[in-house]
Every structure is written in structure tokens, then in C-alpha cells.
Amino acid sequence: MARPLKLPPGETLFRRGDEPKGLFLVESGEIRLIRVDAGGREIILFRAYAGDLLAEASLFSDVYHCDATAAAPSVVRLFPKAALLEAFGRDPAAARGFMAMLARQVMSLRTRLENRNLRTARDRVLHHIALHAEDGSVVIAGNLKAMAAELGLSHESLYRTLAALEAEGAIARTQHEIRLLSDAV
């Protein structure tokens, strides 16, 4: 029931206020869910990569609540809203699986909110690295500007904070990775 859509960088998948077409699965690339604040600044709500779903809440809404834009060449699969809701009605196990996935996303969002409530850039960066580190390091997906937006920081503030943490010996960094030096923190 799903159909693939190819998006070049910068192409919009949907806009805030549009009528929802359905649920999207990212097969490759990066799709960003974005809102624009009163000052015109883009706020990245979510960065979706291969395997991530988009527009789950819109299955139960009359409109999309943000914009979705390809940040890189991307392929997504569109699962039409009506067909998907009908399938959930016929298959309780599929509906339960979908609810479990939504519950995991709620937990992830709560963690992001926890991070946004930390007052200093230093605390936000260390919290982010500690939560996302595998084997003590975080791979930088995309660029540092995207990471800054995810943390609710200006990119200048993130760059200064990373430089200070590196000078303190709290982290080590390469172009594509940030390693938390646990004995230094």
C-alpha cells in the first residue's frame, strides 16, 4: 500500500496546515521537521533518518503541525492515511505495535525536553553526548549547525562550548565524532 517518493535536498514533503496524506517512512537521506518561530528562526523538531517514521500524529489530525523538508537527497515511503487506519482496525497486533512505537517516541521526546531544560550550553552538550554515546562517542550526523538546532543553541554557542570542553579535556573531537572522556568529566 506504500509508494516511494524521491526528494532532492530542500524539497518540501509537506507544510504546516496541509491536509495529511499519511504516514512516511524514511528509507534514505534526512528529513527535518521544522517550525518557524515569531522571529523567523527555524526550530528543528526532529531529524529523521533511514528507518524513522514521520507524521504519526497527523494520522489523527486534520492538518500537519509543522513543515517537513529534505535536508539531503532522500527517499520516503508514503502509507496513505485511510488505508493505514483501516489496516489498524483489522489487525489489532499491528495497532499495538504502532502504539508501542509511539510510546518509545514519547520517551525520546521527554528526554529532549529534559535536555532543553538544562540552563547552560555546557550542560546541554554533555547531557546530549552522554545520552547518545555508543562506546563513549557520538557520531555527528549532518553538521554541527543541525546539532545546535536540536539542542536549542545557536551554532556559535555550540562551537564555543565544544572548544571549551575540548580545552578542558572533557571531550575529544574529530570532524565526524565527539568522544566523551569520562575520566575528565
N, C-alpha and C positions, 0 to 999 in steps of 0.2 A: 504493500500500500504506500510505501515511501518512494519519493522521487528525488534524485540528486540535483543540486543547484551548485553551479560553479560561480565563485565571486572573486574578481580581481581586488587588489588592495584598494581600500577607500570606498568600495561599493557598499551601499546600504541594503541590508537584508529586510529590515522593517523599521518604521518610525513610530515614535510615541503617538498614540491616538489612532493609529491604523487598526482596522479590524483584524483580529488574529486569524491567520491561515492555519496554524497548527503548531506542532512541537518540532524543534530542529535538533538533529544530532550532528555534531561536528565530526567529519571524517578526517579532515586535514586542515592545516592552517590555524588561524587565530581569529575569533570573532569577539569583539568587545561590546558589552552592554554599557551604554553611556547615557547620562543625563547631563544637561547643561544648567548650571546654577544661574542665579539672577545677574551675576557679574559676567556671564558669558564663558565661564571656565568649565571645561569638560570634567566630569567626575566619572571615573571608570567604576562601575558597579561590579563587573565580573569580566574576567578574561577567560574565554572558553577555548579549549584545545581539543585535539582528537579524543573522542570518547565522551566529551561533555555534552549535556543537553541544554537547550535554550528554550525559553518561553513556556516553561511548565505552568506557571501561574496563569498565563494567558489562556490556557485551556478552559479556565473557569471565569473568564473575564470577557467583556465586550470590546476591550481595546488593549493594545500593547502599552506598557507603562514606561518604556524607555526606547532608545534607539539601539539598533544592532548593526555594527559596521565591521567589515572585514579589515583586519589590520595587516594581513598578509594574504597571498593567494590562498583561497580556501574552498573546500567542498563541504557542503552540508546536505543532509537528507531531511526533507520535509515530510512529516507524518501529518496528514490532514486532520484537523480538529474533530470533525464529525465522525470520521471513521475510527479514530483513536478512542474517543469517548464510547462509541458503540462497542468496540472491542473490549474495553474495560468492563462494560456491563455484561458481556457474555462470558468473560474469563476472570473470575474473582482472584485467581492466583496472580495474573498479570497486574490487576489493580493493586493487590497487596505489595507486589514487587515495586510498583511505581510509588506507592506510599512510603515504602522503606527508603527508596532513593531520595524522596523529598525530605524525609526525616534527617538523612545524612547531610543534605544541603542546608537544612535549618541549623544543624550543629556547626557546620562550617561558617555560616553567616554570623552566628553568635561569636565565634572565635574572632572573625574580622571586626565585629563591633567592639569586642574586648580590646583588640589592638588599637582601634580608633580612640578609645577612651584613655589610653596612656598619654600623659601630658607631653613628654619630651620626645623629640625625634630619635634620640639615642635609645630610649626605652622601646619605642615602636619598632625600630630596626632590629634590635636584639631579640625582641619578642617574636618578630616575623621570622628571623633566621632560626631561632630555637624551635619554633613550631614546624617549619618546613624543611629542616635539615634532614638529609639522609646521609648517614655516615659522617655527620658533622658539617656537611656543606649544603649550600643551596645553589642550584643551577639557575642562572639568570635567564629567564625566558623572555625573549624580546630584547628590551633595552632598559636602562635604569630609569628613564622617564616613566615608563609603564609601571615599574615597581613603585616609584614615588607616588604616582596617582593612586595605586592600590592602597598605599599606606596613608593617604591623605596628606602628603607632604609636597612641597614644591621640589622640583628636581635639584635646585641649588641647595636646598636644605639637606636632601638625601646625600648629595655629593660631599658636602661639608661633614656630615655625620659619619659617612663611611671613611673619609680621610682621617677624621679624629679617632675613630675606633681602630683603624689600621695603625696609626701612630702610637696608640696606647698598647698595641699588641693584643687587642681583644679579637680581631679578625685578621685573616689573610685573604687577599683577593686577587683574582685573575680577571681577564676580560669576560669570562663566562661563568664564574663561580665565586661564591663568598664562603669561606670556611670559618666557622666559629672555633676559636681557640679556647676551649673550655677552661683550661688552667689559668687563662688570663682574665676571665670574667668573674 
